[in-house]
Amino acid sequence: MPTAVIVGASSGIGRALAEELADDYELGLAARRLDELRAVGESIGGAHVAAIDVTEPNARERFDALADSLDGVDVVVISAGIARYNDALEWDPERETVAVNAAGFTAIATAAIDHFEATGGGQLVGISSVAAEVGSPTLPAYSASKAYVSRYLEGLRYRAGEDIAVTDVRPGFVDTDMSPDADRFWECSPETAAAGIARAIEREPAVAYVPRRWWLVSKLLGVLPDRLRAEAM
């Protein structure tokens, strides 16, 4: 059975993806909250779990230990991320967002690529966002950090040989704990997003929009005037 590690699996998209992949993969699950990870593992019939805070200096080493416990990894999905609505542009929410979504992402992405290069191949899947394609007045660090994720994955794709697939998944609005209370345009459930990510794992595209209709929104954002782009997201 192939193996997959999901980093950020204790809630939201990561948890839904663990449930989606449980029948077809031996799973390693990672997040900061070990008790919640164990509950996820039990709910899907068992998984290797590890407490990993992607912002800590030992994040790469803890990832390596989780990979070793699986005797190697075929797929790594980086779903860990945060969003902080920050109309006041306070520093702490911006700093925390960049630490998790950019620096923490990079720690795990480089560890995954190192692992794949040492073992002969695999697939890295990074969860970016349609928000990567336009700046946000209320989530400036979030949209910027997701743009970083997309460009970093692009660079890794250019670096990787044919045995390593790198997939940039860009969800639209997903109903998670990070979402506002109000319903949003084309908002989907974490389960719907997870099903789309599972298809991307199977097909290995360079970029996948989840749900796929957000590809059309992406193209529209590219031609809208700045004022309308900001209002759209």
Sequence and secondary structure as in RCSB ss.txt:
>XXXX:A:sequence
MPTAVIVGASSGIGRALAEELADDYELGLAARRLDELRAVGESIGGAHVAAIDVTEPNARERFDALADSLDGVDV
VVISAGIARYNDALEWDPERETVAVNAAGFTAIATAAIDHFEATGGGQLVGISSVAAEVGSPTLPAYSASKAYVS
RYLEGLRYRAGEDIAVTDVRPGFVDTDMSPDADRFWECSPETAAAGIARAIEREPAVAYVPRRWWLVSKLLGVLP
DRLRAEAM
>XXXX:A:secstr
  EEEEES SSHHHHHHHHHHTTTSEEEEEES HHHHHHHHHHTT  EEEE  TTSTTHHHHHHHHHHHTTS SE
EEE        TT  HHHHHHHHIIIIIIHHHHHHHHHHHHHHHT EEEEEE  GGGGS  SSSHHHHHHHHHHH
HHHHHHHHHS TTEEEEEEEE  B STTS SS  TT B HHHHHHHHHHHHHH  SEEEESTTHHHHHHHHTTS 
HHHHHHH 
